[in-house]
Amino acid sequence: MRIFVTGSTGILGRHLCRILEQRQGPDAIIRSRADITDASALRQEVSQAGPVDIVLHLAALVPVAEVQGDPDKAYDVNVGGTLRLLDAFAGQSARFVYCSTSHVYTSSADPIAETAPTRPVSLYGHTKWIAEIAAREMAAAYGIALCIPRVFSFHDPAQTGSFLRPNIERRLASEDLSKPFELYGALSLRDMLSAEEAARRLALIALSGATGPVNIGSGKGTLIKDFVQSLTPTPLNIAPMGTPDALVADISRLRAILGDQITDDFINAGPP
């Protein structure tokens, strides 16, 4: 199969492309370089790519500071970019895989299934949720098969910027760890996978032919404070701050689709 991938330079995208190349061969992957806010450039790139079987759309504006600082750009990239890409593939038979996020859900004490209400509390979550709605309507109008993997939390040693792991690693390197370690959300639960395993599950879903929303996670909750402690051998005196919440995936549908391709051996809540 020929697979067109946006967002291939991101952490998840790099792992995903490597995994797909191993499974499908290096010539099967087309890495998009076009700006998804530029409809003309997208159409030209799609035309040059020729027929493809799967469109894997990962490109998005994610960092909290960037999203909050420029909402217009966030909506233009996350919503507008998705619709431009769908439009560029109108008339083709390619299956469209739109990579969404657990942030379309609201906090829940129980594992969250795909049928749970979508009530995002962050601006980033809103942009992804609205993109989901618009993608469904547009895909239906164009007769495009649509899959919406909702990716829960992941981490990677190569992450930079404002993501949890690099932010904590900077603090661990610069702060006096003999003092209380103030941590917002310390008692919050997150569904954590290594980026490599999240990408592996995403790749399997993309290749499976599944449609509709599918949670991509481990199905297990990890306390943020436990994840933070796993990043250092130094015992931390963690001082919880803020109101705890929980985002843990119900992965019943993921398991039903992938069967024995999903095993707990691949779950990695701590750092490699």
C-alpha distance (Angstrom), angle and dihedral (degrees) to the residues before:
residue distance angle dihedral
M1 . . .
R2 3.80 . .
I3 3.80 112.7 .
F4 3.81 125.5 -164.4
V5 3.82 111.2 -154.0
T6 3.81 129.5 -167.7
G7 3.79 120.6 -167.8
S8 3.80 91.3 31.3
T9 3.82 93.0 148.2
G10 3.82 94.5 60.1
I11 3.81 123.6 93.7
L12 3.78 94.3 -99.8
G13 3.80 92.3 39.2
R14 3.81 93.8 53.9
H15 3.80 92.5 51.6
L16 3.80 90.8 43.8
C17 3.81 95.0 52.0
R18 3.79 91.8 47.8
I19 3.81 91.6 51.0
L20 3.80 92.7 46.6
E21 3.81 91.5 48.2
Q22 3.79 89.7 53.1
R23 3.79 90.9 51.4
Q24 3.81 101.9 36.1
G25 3.80 104.6 22.1
P26 3.83 128.8 -100.2
D27 3.80 94.1 -88.8
A28 3.81 91.4 59.4
I29 3.82 95.3 68.3
I30 3.79 121.4 81.6
R31 3.80 111.1 -168.8
S32 3.77 110.9 -152.5
R33 3.80 115.2 -134.4
A34 3.81 97.6 174.5
D35 3.81 122.5 113.3
I36 3.81 104.3 -109.6
T37 3.81 89.5 -146.6
D38 3.84 88.3 62.7
A39 3.81 108.6 77.1
S40 3.80 94.0 -174.0
A41 3.81 93.5 51.8
L42 3.80 90.7 47.7
R43 3.80 93.6 51.0
Q44 3.80 91.0 48.3
E45 3.81 92.7 50.0
V46 3.81 92.8 46.7
S47 3.80 90.5 49.2
Q48 3.80 91.5 50.7
A49 3.81 91.6 47.5
G50 3.79 92.3 60.4
P51 3.82 123.7 -156.1
V52 3.80 116.0 -7.9
D53 3.79 132.1 -176.8
I54 3.81 100.6 -148.2
V55 3.80 134.0 25.2
L56 3.82 110.6 -157.1
H57 3.79 108.4 -166.2
L58 3.82 113.7 -164.2
A59 3.81 101.8 141.5
A60 3.81 111.0 117.7
L61 3.78 144.8 136.1
V62 3.82 103.1 -106.1
P63 3.85 115.3 155.6
V64 3.80 109.5 105.4
A65 3.82 95.2 -134.5
E66 3.81 92.7 51.7
V67 3.80 93.8 45.9
Q68 3.80 93.8 46.9
G69 3.80 92.6 42.0
D70 3.80 95.3 51.6
P71 3.83 112.9 23.8
D72 3.81 91.7 167.6
K73 3.79 90.6 58.8
A74 3.80 91.8 44.2
Y75 3.80 92.0 55.5
D76 3.79 92.4 41.5
V77 3.81 92.6 52.8
N78 3.79 101.6 34.9
V79 3.80 99.9 37.2
G80 3.80 105.4 17.9
G81 3.81 93.3 41.8
T82 3.80 91.3 53.4
L83 3.79 92.5 51.0
R84 3.82 92.8 46.0
L85 3.80 89.8 52.5
L86 3.81 92.3 49.0
D87 3.78 89.7 48.7
A88 3.80 91.1 50.5
F89 3.82 89.4 56.8
A90 3.81 95.6 44.9
G91 3.79 109.9 131.8
Q92 3.80 94.0 26.7
S93 3.79 125.2 104.5
A94 3.81 94.5 -132.2
R95 3.79 117.0 134.9
F96 3.82 111.2 -123.7
V97 3.81 119.4 -137.6
Y98 3.80 110.6 -169.1
C99 3.80 111.5 -165.9
S100 3.82 107.4 -140.4
T101 3.79 131.4 169.7
S102 3.80 145.0 -116.3
H103 3.81 86.0 -115.4
V104 3.80 89.5 83.6
Y105 3.82 85.6 74.1
T106 3.77 128.9 70.7
S107 3.79 125.6 -128.0
S108 3.80 115.0 -71.2
A109 3.80 133.7 -178.1
D110 3.81 88.4 -144.2
P111 3.81 128.8 57.2
I112 3.79 109.2 -82.0
A113 3.81 119.9 -118.7
E114 3.80 124.9 -158.8
T115 3.82 88.6 -105.9
A116 3.82 92.2 60.3
P117 3.81 117.1 113.9
T118 3.80 114.7 -85.9
R119 3.80 106.3 -131.3
P120 3.81 108.6 151.1
V121 3.79 115.7 -162.1
S122 3.81 97.7 -166.8
L123 3.79 130.7 66.3
Y124 3.81 89.5 -122.4
G125 3.81 89.9 53.3
H126 3.80 90.4 49.6
T127 3.79 92.7 53.2
K128 3.81 91.7 50.7
W129 3.81 93.0 45.2
I130 3.79 93.1 50.3
A131 3.80 88.9 47.5
E132 3.81 88.8 53.5
I133 3.80 91.6 53.1
A134 3.79 93.8 46.1
A135 3.82 92.2 44.7
R136 3.81 91.3 53.6
E137 3.80 92.0 51.5
M138 3.78 94.2 44.7
A139 3.81 94.4 44.4
A140 3.81 90.3 50.5
A141 3.81 90.9 50.1
Y142 3.81 91.8 49.6
G143 3.81 95.9 40.3
I144 3.83 92.1 -117.9
A145 3.82 119.7 153.4
L146 3.82 107.2 -124.4
C147 3.80 131.2 -159.4
I148 3.81 121.0 -175.8
P149 3.82 113.2 -162.7
R150 3.80 109.1 -168.0
V151 3.79 105.9 -151.4
F152 3.80 117.7 -150.9
S153 3.82 124.2 -157.4
F154 3.78 120.8 -39.5
H155 3.79 135.4 171.1
D156 3.76 138.1 -163.2
P157 3.83 135.9 -178.2
A158 3.81 89.3 -122.5
Q159 3.81 94.6 58.0
T160 3.80 116.3 119.1
G161 3.78 137.1 -178.1
S162 3.79 125.2 31.9
F163 3.81 100.0 -18.1
L164 3.80 116.6 123.1
R165 3.81 100.2 -106.0
P166 3.84 99.7 48.1
N167 3.78 91.1 41.5
I168 3.81 91.7 53.5
E169 3.81 92.7 43.0
R170 3.81 89.8 55.0
R171 3.80 90.0 51.0
L172 3.81 92.6 47.5
A173 3.79 90.0 53.0
S174 3.80 95.9 48.1
E175 3.81 109.0 31.7
D176 3.80 132.4 78.9
L177 3.79 100.5 -106.0
S178 3.80 92.5 -164.1
K179 3.81 87.1 74.0
P180 3.82 126.1 72.7
F181 3.79 109.6 -73.2
E182 3.82 105.6 -137.0
L183 3.78 109.7 -147.3
Y184 3.78 127.6 -179.9
G185 3.79 111.6 -143.1
A186 3.80 92.3 12.9
L187 3.81 91.3 147.1
S188 3.80 94.6 43.2
L189 3.79 118.8 114.1
R190 3.78 121.3 -130.9
D191 3.79 133.2 179.2
M192 3.80 101.3 -123.4
L193 3.79 129.7 -165.5
S194 3.76 131.2 163.3
A195 3.81 109.5 -103.2
E196 3.80 88.9 -115.9
E197 3.80 93.3 57.1
A198 3.81 92.5 42.6
A199 3.81 87.9 53.2
R200 3.82 91.3 47.5
R201 3.80 91.6 53.6
L202 3.79 90.6 44.6
A203 3.81 90.9 51.2
L204 3.81 91.9 50.0
I205 3.80 91.3 50.7
A206 3.81 91.1 47.6
L207 3.81 90.5 52.8
S208 3.81 94.5 41.8
G209 3.79 97.9 74.4
A210 3.81 91.8 -124.2
T211 3.80 119.0 155.3
G212 3.79 132.5 -160.7
P213 3.81 126.3 32.1
V214 3.81 119.8 -27.1
N215 3.80 124.8 -179.7
I216 3.81 114.0 -128.5
G217 3.78 107.8 -157.0
S218 3.78 146.1 97.4
G219 3.80 98.1 -96.2
K220 3.82 89.3 -127.7
G221 3.78 130.6 102.5
T222 3.80 123.0 -130.0
L223 3.79 122.0 -168.3
I224 3.79 110.6 -124.1
K225 3.80 89.8 -130.9
D226 3.81 90.5 56.2
F227 3.79 91.9 49.1
V228 3.82 90.3 49.7
Q229 3.80 91.8 49.3
S230 3.83 89.1 51.5
L231 3.80 88.9 62.9
T232 3.81 94.1 66.1
P233 3.83 136.8 36.3
T234 3.81 88.7 -144.0
P235 3.82 111.4 98.5
L236 3.80 107.7 -117.1
N237 3.78 127.7 -146.7
I238 3.79 93.5 -143.4
A239 3.80 115.1 -161.7
P240 3.84 107.4 -159.5
M241 3.79 115.9 -137.4
G242 3.78 132.8 -178.2
T243 3.79 130.9 21.2
P244 3.80 115.1 -52.9
D245 3.79 121.8 -126.4
A246 3.80 136.3 174.1
L247 3.80 135.7 -129.7
V248 3.80 110.3 173.2
A249 3.79 123.1 154.1
D250 3.76 127.2 -122.2
I251 3.81 96.9 -143.8
S252 3.81 97.1 -174.9
R253 3.80 91.4 118.4
L254 3.80 92.6 46.2
R255 3.81 90.2 52.6
A256 3.81 91.8 45.6
I257 3.81 90.8 54.3
L258 3.80 99.1 40.9
G259 3.80 101.2 31.5
D260 3.80 114.2 -179.2
Q261 3.81 91.2 2.0
I262 3.81 84.8 83.7
T263 3.78 115.7 70.7
D264 3.78 132.1 160.8
D265 3.81 88.5 -123.4
F266 3.80 88.7 82.2
I267 3.80 96.8 53.0
N268 3.79 111.6 109.7
A269 3.80 114.7 177.6
G270 3.79 92.9 165.2
P271 3.78 131.7 58.5
P272 3.81 120.7 -77.5
